[in-house]
Amino acid sequence: MIESFKFILQSPYLGLIAMLVLAYGVSVNFFDVIWKGQVAIAFPTEVEFNSVMGGLSTVKGGIAVVLMLVGSNLLRKFSWRTCALITPVVLITGSLIFFSVQG
């Protein structure tokens, strides 16, 4: 395992990819906990909460399929850097909208 870390640290590209994956994982987990807490407040019963989460899972699955089909075309049309910046930009924009609407 130590050799793997040394190999990643020696390659700037692998280091950046590792940082991207770690930052994505931390941010998604962080915002997911806050978001689910707010959903639980808005939909206090277990039936309501599960209904909302089930509907959102269906929508997320559909969006994931569409983005998988579109993703390869984005990489052909734009640079890798531009495509890699889509996730943080969407996350920040969504977070700003979400937290600005909170009362």
N, C-alpha and C positions, 0 to 999 in steps of 0.2 A: 504494500500500500504506500509506503514511503517513496518507493521508486516511482510510482505513478504520479505522486505529487511533484516530485522533482522533474519528471518529464513534462508535466503541464506547466510548471513554472519556467522551464527553459524555452518553451515555445510561446511567443507573444499571442499568437492567434488562439491557441488552446486555452491560454490563461484568460483571454477576453471572453471566449465562449463559456468557460467555467463560471466566470463572474456573472455573465448574462443569465445562465441557468439558475445560479444561486439567488441572484437578485429577484428573478421572476418568482421562484418558489417562495421566498420570504414574503414578498409583497402580496402575492395571491393569498397565502395563508393568513397574513395579517388582516387584509381587507375582508376576507371571507368571514373571519370570526366577528368582526365589527358588523358587517352587513347582516349576517344571520341573527345576530343579537337584535338588530333593529327590526328584522322581519318577525322575530318571535314576539316582540313588543306589539307590533301592528296586528299580528294574527295570533292571539294568545292560546286558542284551543289547539290541541294536537291535530284535529281533523283539518282545520283551516291552514295551519302551518304546512302540513304534509301536502295538501292540495296545491298551495302556492309553490312549494318546492318541486313537486312533480311537474307542474306546468312549466316552470322555469327550466327544469332538466330537459324537457322535450324541446323547448325553444333553443336551448344551448346546443343540443344534439343536432338540430337542423342547421344552425349557424355553423357548427363545426364541419358538417358535410359540405356546405357551400364554400367555406373558406379553404377546405382541402382542395376543392376543384379549382378555385381561383388562385390559390397560393403559388402554384408553379408558374402561372402566367404573370403574377406580380414580380417574381424573381427574374423572369425574362425581360420585363419592361423596365424595372427599376433596379438600382444597385442593391447589394446585400445589406448595406448599411441602412438604406432607406427602409427596406422591409423589416430589419431588426428594430428600428425605432417605432414601428407601428404599435407594438405592444405597450411600451411605456407611455406613449402619447395617449393611447386609448385609456389606459389605466388612470393616468393623471386627470384627463378630461372627465371620465366617468366619476372619479372620486370628488372632483371639484363640484360637479353637478349634484352628486349624492349628498355631500356634506353641506352644500349651500341651501338645500331645500329643507334640511333638518330644522325643526323649530326650536 
